[in-house]
């Protein structure tokens, strides 16, 4: 067994995967996660977080597992995110006022190497870049839900991780996001964001 979350692996053809989470269980999971993934075959899958649609965030992601060997696998993921500020009703009044005059478009790209050195252990190492741009009034770097959730940030980061499978369909997972560069795209500059605000475990 393997995990497809932040790994090189994808679903087999005609397989479905459903995920449910809350309170920002990972970067890009704003407020809630109700993910649906479908395996297309030939190492391809498509996915979306439908919980975001209800708050004006629209997303589609694809994954491609293109190198498959006994000890080493390589995969890539590409997504597209669009957020419409006026529909982000769940934010607090100050944040809602800030985002109501802007839209955000983001394109995350990730290349991940995965390995199974033992049947109970999966190791992953990702190299990722996320492009983002805002339309409308300039966002605040102090209180912007998009930037805080890292959907509205330009990011270049590493993501090492490990999983220990303790039973069928059960694993303990530990991963961290280590940003090498983080910035909020403003009208005339990219304002950098400190490491302490963007790293996650």
N, C-alpha and C positions, 0 to 999 in steps of 0.2 A: 504493500500500500504506500501511496505517496500523497502529498498535499499540493494543491494547485495554488494556494494563497502565497503570493510573493515568491513564486518559484518558477522554474523553467517548464514545469509540467502543465499540460492542458487536459481537458476532458476528452474521453474517447468519442467517436462519432455517435450522434443521436442520444447522448447522455445529457441529463439536466442536473444542475446544482442550484440549491436555494440556501441563502444565508440571511440570518436575522440578527441584528445587533442594535445597540442604543448608546447614546452619549459619546459619540465619536470614538468608535472602537479602533480606528486607524486613520492615517492621513487620507483625506479625501472623503471620509465618511462623516459628513456634516450632520450632527444631531442624531441621525438614525441610519441603519443599514437594512435594506430589504432587497438583497441582490439576487439576480437570476442570471445563470450562465448556461449556455448550450454549446455542446461540442459539434462542430461541423465536419470533422474528419480531417485526415492528412495533417494532424497536429494543430488545427485551427479551432478557436472558440470565440464566441462573442458574449458580452455581459453588459448589464446595466444595473444601476441602483435605483429602483423605482420609488423608494421612499423620498428621494430628492425631488422628484417631479412635483410633489405636492407643495414644495416651497420655492418653486421657480428655478430649480437647478436641473439641467438636462444633460445626460451623459451617455456615452457609448464607448465600450472598450473592446479591444481585440487582443487575443493572445496567439502566438505561433511557436510551437515546440519543434525546432528545425534540426537540432542535433541530438541524436538518441543513441548512446553507447552504454556499455555495461557499467562503467564507472563514472561517466561524466555526461551531463545533458546541458543544452543551451537553449534558451527561449527568449522571445522578445514580446513586449506588450506596448500597444499604442492606443491612446484614448483621445476623446474630445469632450470637453466640458463647456457648457454655456450657462451663465447665471443671470437672471433678470432681476435687478434689485427691487423693483416695485412689488414683486411677488414674494419676497423673502419676509413673510409675515411673522415668522417665529422669533425673529431677533428682538432684543430689548429696544425700548424706544429710541435711545441714542444711536445704537448701531443701525436700526431701521432707517432713521433719518439720513445717516451717512450713505447707505447703500441704495436708497430709493432713487438716486439720480445717476446711477451708473450700472453698467452691465460688464460682465467679465467673460473672457474666452480663454480657455486653457487647453494645452495639448501636452499630456504626460507621455514620456517614452522611457522604457526600461529594458535593459538587457540583463538577463539573470542566468547564472551558472548554478546548477544543482548537482548533488552527488548523494548516493546512498552507500556509504562505506560499510554499513551493517543493515540488516533487515529492519531494525528498530530505530535507526538514526538517519535523518535527512539534514544535509547542510546546504545552505543557499547563500549566494553572494550576488547582490544586484548593483548595477551602475545605472543611475537614472538622471534624466533631465526633464524638467517641466517648464514649458514656455507659457507665459500668461500675458494678457494685455487687457486694459480697462477701457471702456468707452463711456463718455460722460464726464461728470465732475471727478476730480482727482480723489482717490481713496485716502483715508487717513492711515498712517502706519501704526497708530496707537490703538485704534478700535475699529477693525473691519472684519466682519465674520468670514469673508472670503479669504483674506490674508491669514487670519487666525487658524482657519481650517486647512491652509496651505493649498487651496485651489487657486487663489489669486496671487501666488508667489512664483517668481522665477527661481527655480531650484536646480542645483546640481549636487547630487548626494550619493553616498554609498549605503547599501542596506545588507549587512551580514545577518544571518539568522540560523537557528537550529531547531529541529523538532525531534522529540523522543516519543516514539509510539509505544504506549503502555498496554494497549489492547486493540482489538479490531475497531476501526473508526474513532479511536481516541488517542490524542497526543498532547503533550505539553510543548508549547511553542515559545521561543524567546527570540526577538529580533530588535534591532535598533536602526534608526535612521541617523546618519552622520552627514549633515550638510557641509559641503565644501564651499558653496556659494548660495546665498539667499538674498533676494531683492524684491521690492515692490515696484512695478513699472509705473512711473508717474509721467506727466506730460512731456517733460524735457530731460528726465534722468531716471536711472534705476537706483532707488534708495536702498542700500543694503540693510539687512536685518541681522542682528547678532545671533551667533550660534546657539546661545542659551534659550532663544525664543523658538527655534525651529527643530532642534534635535528631539527625538522621541525614542522611547524604549518600550 
